[in-house]
Amino acid sequence: MQEKYSPAEVEQSAQQHWSASNAFKTVENDPRFPKGKYYACSMLPYPSGKLHMGHVRNYTINDMLARQLRMKGYNVLMPMGWDAFGLPAENAAIAYKKSPAEWTYANIEDMKSQMQPLGLAFDWSREVATCDPEYYRWNQWLFLKMLEKGIAYKKTQIVNWDPIDQTVLANEQVIDGRGWRSGAIVEKREIPGYYFGITQYAEELLSSIDQLDGWPDQVRTMQRNWIGKSEGVRFAFSHDIKDESGALVQDGKMYVFTTRPDTIMGVTFCAVAAEHPLATVAAKNNTKLAAFIEECKAGGTTEAELATKEKEGVPTGLFVTHPLTGEQVEVWVGNYVLMTYGDGAVMGVPAHDERDFAFAKKYGIAIKQVVAVEGESFTTDAWAEWYGDKQKCVTVNSGKYDGLNYKAAVDAVAADLAAKGVGEKKTTWRLRDWGISRQRYWGTPIPII
């Protein structure tokens, strides 16, 4: 035994032995490991060119797990690879006047040379790089299979567009109306792209949350809210508004969805998103409205941002017809309405929705009470929590629906709208289909080259 411990010599000797004996190479049905297979894969690193302490920490934790399991008799596979596609590589390649492939593979070699001396128990014989055609061909194969099954599909939709990075951003990547990476003011654009139909599995996802044993209640609640199941009625306000070609806009029907159809007799205005076809028609000869629409398009794009934002709107001068009363209802463009949620239009019931109440007070829109709670007095002076009650309320000032509780009123209104052919009960979800057409060049070619 050496009198003085020399870590460098010991480490070098150990690693030479591991390398010569292929100590971490995983072999199928290896008799040395009677307890069977165990897959221990850490998140693959992005090849930025340099390791940092976060890499060392994460891979050391997994390394300890893999070694312990091997000693317990498991045939452990701990692979390593490189999550190599992405916009940062493309931008860096542009900056250094190199191809993304050249930049990426050089970084992979550099990071591998930094990683190997750590002595981690990776099976390097199974190394992968996601930018390798032999790897991403399976991404394409999976995509085409999903396309065949209708899980993947193509559509045109309003998206968040970063004008500097020239790419689409998720809502979570828009911070205070700016791109999280570039800092550019995000624009809303209508462009075609491919999507995964994850909303097809919304009910299954929601019900499965109850099976997540050991998950904190707060996290499970967040997941339920993210999926966001809402039951209500989708119905149309009719109109005779035409576009430049002389055709009725959206066939003369402006659809909305509401979870409070019991308050339909209290509608005093409607609001549409800046990108809604009615807003486009109205802005043609209205410079104030056109400027407001452009302002809305440059604003925040997430529900969280809109919840804290001052609610603003501009009247369009257009009117739609109430489906049950026949009254004319003015249409506004509101900065709080998102085209990507529902039909991009909402009914305004100021007496029983706090947001609508503040909006109506700000712009002098009528407030009509159509729900009452015994022992409570209604006033338009200030919002009270019971105005939005669904548990103890009954309908008032609602003609044939007077005296009904929430459920009875919903059923009655839904039945009448269905009889007129303009509405039906519906379940909607906050969950949205997943947009996957986001890379510019340096990404898996979708659907195929």
URLINUR-V848160 format. One record per residue. N is the residue number from 1. RES is the residue in one small letter. PHI is phi in whole degrees, 0 to 359 (999 if undefined). D_LAST is the distance of its C-alpha to the last C-alpha in Angstrom with 2 decimals. Layout:
N,RES,PHI,D_LAST  N,RES,PHI,D_LAST
This chain:
1,m,999,60.70  2,q,292,60.04  3,e,290,62.56  4,k,240,59.94  5,y,282,56.53  6,s,244,53.81  7,p,302,50.53  8,a,296,48.49  9,e,291,49.96  10,v,297,49.64  11,e,297,46.05  12,q,297,45.14  13,s,296,47.04  14,a,296,45.47  15,q,291,41.92  16,q,296,42.65  17,h,294,43.96  18,w,301,40.96  19,s,292,38.61  20,a,294,40.72  21,s,263,41.07  22,n,49,37.48  23,a,301,39.26  24,f,251,36.24  25,k,285,34.07  26,t,269,33.68  27,v,242,34.54  28,e,299,34.30  29,n,54,37.75  30,d,291,39.57  31,p,294,43.28  32,r,288,44.19  33,f,236,42.66  34,p,289,44.34  35,k,275,43.09  36,g,92,39.51  37,k,281,36.07  38,y,214,35.43  39,y,259,32.07  40,a,236,32.69  41,c,254,29.50  42,s,281,29.93  43,m,299,27.37  44,l,293,25.03  45,p,283,25.84  46,y,276,23.78  47,p,282,24.00  48,s,280,26.03  49,g,117,28.05  50,k,223,31.33  51,l,283,32.76  52,h,227,35.22  53,m,295,37.89  54,g,296,35.70  55,h,299,33.52  56,v,300,36.71  57,r,299,38.27  58,n,297,35.43  59,y,284,34.72  60,t,292,38.48  61,i,299,39.00  62,n,293,36.38  63,d,297,37.81  64,m,297,41.26  65,l,298,40.05  66,a,297,38.34  67,r,294,41.41  68,q,297,43.80  69,l,293,41.94  70,r,298,41.90  71,m,295,45.64  72,k,272,46.05  73,g,104,44.46  74,y,265,40.83  75,n,274,38.01  76,v,270,35.95  77,l,253,32.33  78,m,240,31.59  79,p,278,28.17  80,m,221,26.81  81,g,196,23.40  82,w,224,21.74  83,d,279,20.14  84,a,265,18.31  85,f,276,15.82  86,g,147,17.52  87,l,294,19.00  88,p,303,22.06  89,a,295,20.20  90,e,294,18.49  91,n,295,21.94  92,a,295,23.70  93,a,297,21.50  94,i,296,22.32  95,a,296,25.95  96,y,264,26.22  97,k,56,24.27  98,k,232,21.89  99,s,284,18.18  100,p,303,17.25  101,a,296,16.42  102,e,299,19.86  103,w,296,21.64  104,t,292,20.27  105,y,292,20.97  106,a,294,24.36  107,n,293,25.22  108,i,299,24.35  109,e,298,26.76  110,d,296,29.34  111,m,291,29.30  112,k,295,29.39  113,s,293,32.44  114,q,281,34.05  115,m,280,33.32  116,q,299,34.53  117,p,294,38.14  118,l,289,38.44  119,g,73,38.81  120,l,287,36.67  121,a,276,36.24  122,f,278,32.49  123,d,269,31.10  124,w,291,29.08  125,s,292,28.05  126,r,253,25.56  127,e,301,24.10  128,v,229,20.49  129,a,228,18.30  130,t,292,15.71  131,c,270,13.59  132,d,282,13.60  133,p,305,10.50  134,e,291,13.28  135,y,270,14.09  136,y,285,11.14  137,r,299,9.80  138,w,282,12.93  139,n,301,12.22  140,q,294,9.29  141,w,299,11.84  142,l,297,14.50  143,f,298,12.80  144,l,296,12.27  145,k,295,15.87  146,m,291,17.12  147,l,296,15.60  148,e,298,17.51  149,k,273,20.60  150,g,82,20.60  151,i,283,20.51  152,a,255,17.33  153,y,203,17.45  154,k,246,16.85  155,k,205,19.89  156,t,259,21.47  157,q,208,23.80  158,i,290,25.96  159,v,228,24.54  160,n,275,25.88  161,w,243,24.49  162,d,269,25.28  163,p,289,25.85  164,i,271,25.98  165,d,284,23.01  166,q,55,21.13  167,t,210,19.79  168,v,275,20.89  169,l,244,23.66  170,a,289,25.09  171,n,305,28.76  172,e,291,29.87  173,q,264,28.35  174,v,254,30.56  175,i,247,33.99  176,d,52,36.77  177,g,81,34.36  178,r,237,32.51  179,g,295,29.24  180,w,295,30.01  181,r,264,28.41  182,s,273,28.96  183,g,80,32.11  184,a,287,31.06  185,i,293,32.44  186,v,282,29.78  187,e,254,29.13  188,k,259,28.43  189,r,231,25.76  190,e,258,24.50  191,i,223,20.73  192,p,282,18.13  193,g,191,16.14  194,y,265,15.26  195,y,225,18.28  196,f,263,19.65  197,g,280,22.88  198,i,291,25.13  199,t,293,28.09  200,q,297,28.14  201,y,247,29.58  202,a,300,31.92  203,e,296,35.12  204,e,295,34.16  205,l,298,33.24  206,l,294,36.55  207,s,293,38.71  208,s,287,37.21  209,i,300,38.47  210,d,294,41.96  211,q,266,40.90  212,l,276,39.93  213,d,297,43.14  214,g,90,43.99  215,w,281,41.86  216,p,299,43.98  217,d,303,45.07  218,q,298,43.86  219,v,291,40.26  220,r,295,40.40  221,t,296,41.82  222,m,300,39.05  223,q,294,36.48  224,r,299,38.45  225,n,292,38.63  226,w,294,34.90  227,i,291,34.22  228,g,61,37.08  229,k,284,38.36  230,s,228,40.44  231,e,250,42.45  232,g,190,43.85  233,v,227,43.72  234,r,255,41.22  235,f,213,43.09  236,a,243,43.13  237,f,268,45.41  238,s,276,45.76  239,h,197,46.03  240,d,240,46.26  241,i,280,44.16  242,k,243,42.16  243,d,271,39.39  244,e,297,39.56  245,s,277,38.75  246,g,93,41.65  247,a,272,39.65  248,l,297,40.63  249,v,293,38.41  250,q,51,36.61  251,d,59,38.95  252,g,76,41.96  253,k,225,41.26  254,m,252,40.59  255,y,273,39.66  256,v,224,40.61  257,f,237,40.70  258,t,218,43.75  259,t,269,45.17  260,r,236,48.61  261,p,296,49.21  262,d,295,52.86  263,t,257,53.08  264,i,300,51.70  265,m,283,55.16  266,g,258,55.00  267,v,293,52.03  268,t,237,53.12  269,f,197,49.81  270,c,233,46.06  271,a,233,43.40  272,v,237,39.83  273,a,288,36.90  274,a,299,36.35  275,e,266,33.21  276,h,295,35.01  277,p,305,35.39  278,l,293,39.17  279,a,295,39.02  280,t,298,37.00  281,v,296,39.64  282,a,294,42.52  283,a,282,41.28  284,k,304,41.29  285,n,240,45.01  286,n,223,45.57  287,t,294,44.91  288,k,296,46.07  289,l,293,43.67  290,a,300,40.78  291,a,294,41.50  292,f,295,41.73  293,i,298,38.37  294,e,297,36.72  295,e,296,38.61  296,c,297,37.34  297,k,295,33.70  298,a,266,34.22  299,g,272,35.96  300,g,297,35.19  301,t,238,32.65  302,t,258,33.79  303,e,299,36.61  304,a,298,38.43  305,e,294,38.52  306,l,294,39.60  307,a,295,42.31  308,t,262,44.04  309,k,277,43.51  310,e,299,46.36  311,k,282,45.88  312,e,230,45.95  313,g,200,45.67  314,v,224,46.52  315,p,291,47.86  316,t,271,45.92  317,g,82,48.99  318,l,259,47.33  319,f,228,48.81  320,v,241,47.64  321,t,258,49.96  322,h,295,50.88  323,p,291,50.20  324,l,251,53.54  325,t,259,55.98  326,g,80,54.77  327,e,289,55.28  328,q,275,53.19  329,v,242,51.06  330,e,287,49.89  331,v,256,46.21  332,w,246,45.39  333,v,262,42.22  334,g,244,42.23  335,n,284,40.40  336,y,259,40.38  337,v,257,38.34  338,l,257,34.58  339,m,293,32.45  340,t,276,30.05  341,y,247,32.98  342,g,64,34.34  343,d,258,34.79  344,g,74,35.35  345,a,213,39.09  346,v,224,42.09  347,m,273,45.71  348,g,254,48.30  349,v,236,51.32  350,p,303,53.10  351,a,291,55.95  352,h,225,53.83  353,d,221,50.74  354,e,298,51.35  355,r,295,48.53  356,d,296,49.64  357,f,298,53.24  358,a,296,52.59  359,f,297,50.58  360,a,294,53.42  361,k,296,56.09  362,k,292,54.30  363,y,249,53.94  364,g,69,57.03  365,i,273,55.33  366,a,300,57.55  367,i,239,57.69  368,k,242,58.81  369,q,286,59.79  370,v,227,58.83  371,v,225,59.05  372,a,226,62.18  373,v,235,63.26  374,e,303,66.88  375,g,88,68.90  376,e,249,66.41  377,s,248,66.90  378,f,266,64.13  379,t,216,64.18  380,t,270,61.71  381,d,294,63.08  382,a,205,60.59  383,w,289,57.93  384,a,237,59.19  385,e,302,57.10  386,w,290,58.64  387,y,302,57.28  388,g,260,53.95  389,d,294,55.66  390,k,240,54.43  391,q,273,56.82  392,k,252,60.29  393,c,281,59.62  394,v,226,60.79  395,t,281,59.88  396,v,223,62.37  397,n,51,62.55  398,s,234,60.07  399,g,61,62.24  400,k,298,61.83  401,y,268,59.76  402,d,305,62.57  403,g,88,63.57  404,l,275,60.39  405,n,283,58.80  406,y,304,55.12  407,k,296,53.87  408,a,296,56.23  409,a,292,55.29  410,v,299,51.54  411,d,299,52.13  412,a,293,54.42  413,v,295,52.21  414,a,299,49.10  415,a,296,51.14  416,d,291,52.38  417,l,294,48.96  418,a,295,47.61  419,a,297,50.63  420,k,275,49.81  421,g,74,46.20  422,v,239,44.90  423,g,193,44.08  424,e,197,43.58  425,k,293,43.51  426,k,205,40.15  427,t,253,38.68  428,t,240,36.21  429,w,226,34.45  430,r,290,33.96  431,l,306,30.81  432,r,238,27.69  433,d,300,24.26  434,w,270,21.91  435,g,284,19.50  436,i,240,16.27  437,s,269,14.46  438,r,239,16.29  439,q,283,14.46  440,r,269,14.03  441,y,226,11.76  442,w,276,12.82  443,g,196,11.56  444,t,303,9.32  445,p,296,6.00  446,i,241,7.41  447,p,280,7.20  448,i,209,3.81  449,i,279,0.00
